Amino acid sequence: MKLITKVISSLAIVTTLVTANTLVTVNGKAITQQDVETELMQATQGRFNQVPQEKQQQLRLQVLEQLVAKELIYGDAVKTNVMDSKEFKEEYAKVQERIKKELAIQVWQKHQLDKVKVSSIELKKYYDENKAEFNEKESVHARHILVTDENEAKKLQTQLSSLKGDALKSKFIELAKAHSTGPSGVEGGDLGYFPQGQMVPEFDKEVFSMKIGSVSNPVKTQFGYHLIYLEDKRAPKTRSFTEVKSFIEQRLQMEKFKSVMQKKMLALKDKATIQQ
């Protein structure tokens, strides 16, 4: 329990890092920030960045606890010679056979996919006929300070009320680092750019009505009270062909690949002996 507590405390400092920093070692085995991020992306099917920031920290802590627990259990399994048991060897052989087949299928599919080509003419034609697909909504770049008490939010607002410009932004970042309970606090409350509808309704309504360089009144949500600083706004736009070319290529390649696979499977069935 002492180890877990220490790990959780340290993780709050390093959750914004994306490199493979070692967060903790368990009996000599390093658990890195990258290990945690990989598990999170797998658990959310690659959509971890779409999880509300208020919940991201909690999920990171849970995953780290799970990784520590796995290392502890695996270490004990090694010490108690679990891998020498007949049961382990039989199950391990089954897993190896299953993985061999699955890996062979994956590599075969990749070879088939690599053969599928999309011409530049096809790419441009798709873009010209589907420009509406690449329209981007208005987005904002905001920071926030999250506290549990409305009075505390008002006190922080008072400290900002006489400031403008760079002085206001600098002070807001300073207060966010010192007082915000949200996971973005260590980054000065930075939420990056996000479109309308991504945040909870109360927060969303307020931030999209603000002027650049201003601070909101305390905004109450299910998470507490927010002070919001609006750093920038981006008007709606249509992304250029250059920006979306690789995305279109992947989409068209996959569409062609499905057709190729259907024909390939019919050919394989025709040659195979399938009995019922």
C-alpha positions as CSV (number, residue, x, y, z in Angstrom):
1,M,0.0,0.0,0.0
2,K,2.9,2.4,0.7
3,L,4.2,1.7,-2.7
4,I,0.9,2.4,-4.4
5,T,0.4,5.6,-2.4
6,K,3.9,6.8,-3.4
7,V,3.3,6.0,-7.0
8,I,-0.1,7.9,-7.1
9,S,1.5,10.9,-5.5
10,S,4.3,11.0,-8.1
11,L,2.0,10.4,-11.0
12,A,0.2,13.7,-10.4
13,I,3.4,15.5,-11.3
14,V,4.3,13.6,-14.5
15,T,1.0,12.8,-16.2
16,T,1.5,15.5,-18.8
17,L,4.7,13.9,-20.1
18,V,4.6,11.7,-23.2
19,T,8.1,10.2,-23.1
20,A,8.9,6.9,-21.6
21,N,9.9,8.3,-18.2
22,T,10.1,5.7,-15.4
23,L,7.3,6.3,-13.0
24,V,8.1,3.5,-10.6
25,T,10.1,0.3,-10.4
26,V,8.6,-2.9,-9.0
27,N,11.2,-5.4,-7.9
28,G,13.6,-3.9,-10.5
29,K,11.0,-3.8,-13.3
30,A,10.4,-0.3,-14.6
31,I,6.9,0.9,-15.3
32,T,7.0,3.9,-17.6
33,Q,4.7,6.8,-18.6
34,Q,4.5,5.2,-22.0
35,D,3.3,1.9,-20.5
36,V,0.5,3.8,-18.9
37,E,-0.4,5.7,-22.0
38,T,-0.4,2.5,-24.1
39,E,-2.8,0.7,-21.7
40,L,-5.1,3.7,-21.7
41,M,-5.3,3.9,-25.5
42,Q,-6.0,0.1,-25.7
43,A,-8.7,0.3,-23.0
44,T,-10.4,3.2,-24.7
45,Q,-9.9,1.9,-28.2
46,G,-7.7,4.8,-29.1
47,R,-10.1,7.4,-27.9
48,F,-8.5,8.4,-24.6
49,N,-8.0,12.0,-25.7
50,Q,-11.8,12.2,-26.1
51,V,-12.3,11.4,-22.4
52,P,-13.1,14.5,-20.3
53,Q,-9.9,15.9,-18.8
54,E,-11.5,15.7,-15.4
55,K,-11.6,11.9,-15.7
56,Q,-8.2,11.4,-17.4
57,Q,-6.2,11.7,-14.2
58,Q,-8.4,9.1,-12.4
59,L,-8.0,6.6,-15.3
60,R,-4.3,7.1,-15.3
61,L,-4.1,6.3,-11.6
62,Q,-6.2,3.2,-12.0
63,V,-4.1,1.9,-14.9
64,L,-0.9,2.5,-13.0
65,E,-2.3,0.6,-10.0
66,Q,-3.2,-2.3,-12.3
67,L,0.3,-2.4,-13.8
68,V,1.9,-2.4,-10.4
69,A,-0.4,-5.2,-9.3
70,K,0.4,-7.3,-12.4
71,E,4.1,-7.0,-11.7
72,L,3.7,-8.0,-8.1
73,I,1.6,-11.1,-9.1
74,Y,3.9,-12.1,-11.9
75,G,6.9,-11.8,-9.6
76,D,5.2,-14.1,-7.1
77,A,4.2,-16.6,-9.9
78,V,7.9,-16.8,-10.9
79,K,9.0,-17.4,-7.3
80,T,6.5,-20.2,-6.8
81,N,7.4,-21.9,-10.1
82,V,4.0,-21.5,-11.7
83,M,5.6,-21.6,-15.1
84,D,7.0,-25.1,-14.5
85,S,3.6,-26.5,-13.8
86,K,1.8,-28.8,-16.4
87,E,-1.2,-26.5,-16.4
88,F,0.8,-23.5,-17.3
89,K,2.7,-25.3,-20.1
90,E,-0.5,-26.6,-21.7
91,E,-2.2,-23.2,-21.6
92,Y,0.9,-21.5,-22.9
93,A,1.2,-23.9,-25.8
94,K,-2.4,-23.1,-26.7
95,V,-1.8,-19.3,-26.5
96,Q,1.3,-19.7,-28.7
97,E,-0.6,-21.6,-31.4
98,R,-3.4,-19.0,-31.3
99,I,-1.0,-16.1,-31.6
100,K,0.9,-17.7,-34.4
101,K,-2.3,-18.0,-36.4
102,E,-3.5,-14.5,-35.6
103,L,-0.1,-12.9,-36.4
104,A,0.2,-14.8,-39.7
105,I,-3.3,-13.5,-40.7
106,Q,-2.4,-9.9,-39.7
107,V,0.8,-10.0,-41.8
108,W,-1.0,-11.6,-44.7
109,Q,-3.6,-8.8,-44.6
110,K,-1.0,-6.1,-44.4
111,H,0.7,-7.6,-47.5
112,Q,-2.6,-7.5,-49.4
113,L,-3.3,-3.9,-48.2
114,D,0.1,-2.7,-49.3
115,K,-0.7,-3.8,-52.9
116,V,-3.7,-1.5,-53.0
117,K,-2.9,1.9,-54.6
118,V,-4.9,5.1,-54.8
119,S,-4.1,7.6,-57.6
120,S,-3.7,11.4,-57.0
121,I,-6.6,11.9,-59.4
122,E,-8.9,9.7,-57.2
123,L,-7.8,11.6,-54.1
124,K,-8.5,15.1,-55.5
125,K,-11.8,13.9,-57.0
126,Y,-13.0,12.6,-53.5
127,Y,-12.0,15.9,-51.9
128,D,-13.8,18.1,-54.5
129,E,-17.0,16.0,-54.1
130,N,-17.0,15.8,-50.3
131,K,-15.7,19.2,-49.1
132,A,-18.4,19.4,-46.5
133,E,-16.9,16.4,-44.7
134,F,-13.8,18.5,-44.0
135,N,-15.6,21.5,-42.5
136,E,-14.3,22.4,-39.0
137,K,-16.5,24.0,-36.3
138,E,-15.5,27.1,-34.4
139,S,-13.0,26.2,-31.7
140,V,-11.5,27.9,-28.7
141,H,-8.2,27.7,-26.8
142,A,-9.0,28.1,-23.1
143,R,-7.5,27.7,-19.6
144,H,-9.4,27.1,-16.4
145,I,-9.0,27.0,-12.7
146,L,-11.2,24.4,-11.0
147,V,-12.0,24.6,-7.3
148,T,-14.6,23.1,-5.1
149,D,-15.8,26.2,-3.3
150,E,-17.5,29.2,-4.9
151,N,-16.0,31.7,-2.4
152,E,-12.5,30.4,-3.3
153,A,-13.3,31.0,-7.0
154,K,-14.4,34.5,-6.3
155,K,-11.3,35.3,-4.2
156,L,-9.1,34.1,-7.1
157,Q,-11.2,36.2,-9.5
158,T,-10.6,39.2,-7.4
159,Q,-6.8,38.7,-7.8
160,L,-7.3,38.8,-11.5
161,S,-9.8,41.6,-11.8
162,S,-7.4,44.5,-12.2
163,L,-5.1,42.8,-14.7
164,K,-5.1,42.8,-18.5
165,G,-3.1,41.4,-21.4
166,D,0.0,39.4,-20.7
167,A,-0.1,40.2,-17.0
168,L,-3.6,38.7,-16.7
169,K,-2.6,35.5,-18.6
170,S,0.6,35.1,-16.5
171,K,-1.3,35.5,-13.2
172,F,-4.0,33.1,-14.3
173,I,-1.4,30.5,-15.2
174,E,0.2,31.1,-11.8
175,L,-3.0,30.7,-9.9
176,A,-4.1,27.6,-11.9
177,K,-0.8,25.9,-11.0
178,A,-1.2,26.8,-7.3
179,H,-4.9,26.2,-6.8
180,S,-6.6,24.2,-9.6
181,T,-7.8,20.7,-8.6
182,G,-8.1,19.7,-12.2
183,P,-5.5,17.6,-14.0
184,S,-4.6,20.5,-16.2
185,G,-3.6,22.6,-13.2
186,V,0.1,21.6,-13.6
187,E,-0.1,23.0,-17.1
188,G,-1.5,26.3,-16.0
189,G,-5.0,25.1,-16.6
190,D,-4.4,24.7,-20.3
191,L,-7.2,22.8,-22.1
192,G,-5.9,23.4,-25.6
193,Y,-8.2,23.9,-28.6
194,F,-11.6,22.2,-28.6
195,P,-14.9,22.7,-30.6
196,Q,-18.3,23.5,-29.3
197,G,-20.0,20.6,-27.6
198,Q,-17.0,18.9,-26.2
199,M,-17.2,20.3,-22.7
200,V,-20.0,20.0,-20.2
201,P,-23.0,22.3,-21.1
202,E,-22.4,25.1,-18.5
203,F,-18.7,25.4,-19.3
204,D,-19.3,25.2,-23.1
205,K,-22.0,27.9,-23.0
206,E,-19.8,30.3,-21.1
207,V,-16.5,29.8,-22.9
208,F,-18.0,30.3,-26.4
209,S,-19.6,33.6,-25.4
210,M,-16.3,35.1,-24.0
211,K,-13.9,37.6,-25.6
212,I,-10.3,36.7,-26.2
213,G,-8.1,37.7,-23.2
214,S,-11.0,37.8,-20.7
215,V,-11.8,35.8,-17.5
216,S,-15.2,34.5,-16.7
217,N,-17.2,34.7,-13.5
218,P,-17.2,31.4,-11.5
219,V,-19.0,28.8,-13.6
220,K,-20.7,25.9,-11.6
221,T,-20.6,22.4,-13.1
222,Q,-20.8,18.9,-11.8
223,F,-17.0,19.1,-11.1
224,G,-17.0,22.3,-9.0
225,Y,-16.5,26.0,-9.8
226,H,-14.4,27.1,-12.8
227,L,-12.7,30.3,-13.7
228,I,-12.1,30.4,-17.5
229,Y,-9.5,32.3,-19.4
230,L,-10.1,32.5,-23.1
231,E,-6.8,32.5,-24.9
232,D,-7.8,32.3,-28.6
233,K,-10.7,31.6,-31.0
234,R,-10.6,29.8,-34.4
235,A,-13.3,30.6,-36.9
236,P,-15.1,27.7,-38.8
237,K,-13.1,26.6,-41.8
238,T,-12.8,24.0,-44.5
239,R,-9.5,22.0,-44.2
240,S,-7.4,22.2,-47.3
241,F,-6.7,19.2,-49.6
242,T,-3.1,19.1,-48.5
243,E,-4.2,18.8,-44.8
244,V,-6.6,15.9,-45.5
245,K,-4.8,14.1,-48.3
246,S,-3.3,11.3,-46.2
247,F,-6.7,10.8,-44.5
248,I,-8.5,10.5,-47.8
249,E,-5.8,8.1,-49.1
250,Q,-6.3,5.8,-46.1
251,R,-10.1,5.8,-46.5
252,L,-10.1,5.1,-50.2
253,Q,-7.4,2.5,-49.7
254,M,-9.5,0.7,-47.1
255,E,-12.6,0.8,-49.4
256,K,-10.6,-0.7,-52.2
257,F,-9.1,-3.2,-49.8
258,K,-12.6,-4.5,-48.8
259,S,-13.5,-5.1,-52.4
260,V,-10.2,-6.9,-53.0
261,M,-10.7,-9.0,-49.9
262,Q,-14.1,-10.1,-51.0
263,K,-12.8,-11.3,-54.4
264,K,-9.8,-12.9,-52.7
265,M,-12.0,-14.8,-50.2
266,L,-14.2,-16.1,-53.0
267,A,-11.2,-17.3,-54.9
268,L,-9.7,-19.1,-51.8
269,K,-13.1,-20.8,-51.1
270,D,-13.3,-22.0,-54.7
271,K,-9.9,-23.7,-54.3
272,A,-10.4,-25.0,-50.8
273,T,-12.1,-28.2,-49.6
274,I,-14.8,-27.2,-47.1
275,Q,-16.9,-30.0,-45.7
276,Q,-19.9,-29.9,-43.4
